[in-house]
Amino acid sequence: MARSSGPSGSMVVTLFGECFADGHPTDGMERACSTRFAPMADGGFLRVRGECNLQGKRWEGEFVLSTESLAEHVVEVLGVRFHRTTSAEAIELMLHWIAEKSRRMVITAGPEFVMKSQEVPEVLKISRAADLVTADGIGVVWAAARMGRPVPERVTGVELVLELLKEAIRRNQTLRVYLLGSSLPSLEACLAVLRRDFPMHQFAGRDGYFPTTEMPHVMEAIADFAPDVWLVGMGQPRQEQVIYQWLSQLPPCVALGVGGSFDVWGGTVPRAPQIFRKLNVEWLYRLLREPSRIRRQTALPRFAWRVVRQNQSYAPHKR
């Protein structure tokens, strides 16, 4: 038996065989323990009997992992667990999952997603089932810091995917990428740009305007393409609901909801100028361009108020 405090950075443990959490048996299905076991109190343990894959290294026999070290890598914001990871660490993790041919779900979430999880229990359930949840939004970064468990940086979907494609090229790793969502003109523009900028990778896609009755046929087309990366741009939380429902029916791939990124990548919708991004007020730029977003933006002050109220209920536990 061995005890591990875990490597630095994002902890990933893939389980095989018979496992016990705080003495209680649990299934040995593949799952990131940082997500699955973070709610356990400090001092609890995860016992693995058989085999596991820890950060890419296979271990055999029986050993114990402290859940305190596992919980170090997450912060809970109004019930949604975020991984305290950098963009580089997230990319490393996704490339590892692609190489090992496993099905994984990644969510890049901001305050609007968190508030939706307060209203729709299914959204919170989906966030708990995700293998990686990154802080996409300065509000989440602020909330995590206020709780004394800061995330190292914002990790946004619009940037994360492009960096993933670039890093794969640096490693001479060809990726098959399927895009689902947006309007047909926007999708076509996006595919043209991606094929021009990343000729080493293979891209295919389908716009998001079709009746729900066609979803099985759409999924058949995606399965035939056999993507390494499945990008869904249908807005939150619909895109996460689609991934949660259909990922198990696809060949192993990493699925990621990317919101309106297709429009940005294809040039249909301009991204906020650098000054807005540097000041972390991209939301303001979008609101100025689309005043109709004002109703959605009310989630931001409500989010901040909920975080403040939550903090008042207990003293922050700094690590």
Buried (B, 14 or more C-beta within 10 A) or exposed (E): EEEBEBEEBBBBBBBBEBBBBBEEEBEBEBBBBBBBBBEBEEEBBBBBBBBBBBBEEEBEEBBBBBBBBBBBBBBBBBEBBBBBBBBBBBBBBBBBBBEEEBBBBBBBBBBBBBBBBBEEEEBBEBBBBBBBBBBBBBBBBBBBEBBEBBBBBBBBBBBBBBBBBEBBBEEEBEBBBBBBBBBEEBBBBBBBBBEEEBEEBBBBBBBBEEEEEEEEEBBEEBBEBEBBBBBBBBBBBEBBBBBBEBBEEBBBBBBBBBBBBBBBBBEBBEBBEEEBBEEBBBBEBBBEEEEEEEEBBEBBEBBBEBBEEBBEEEEEEEE
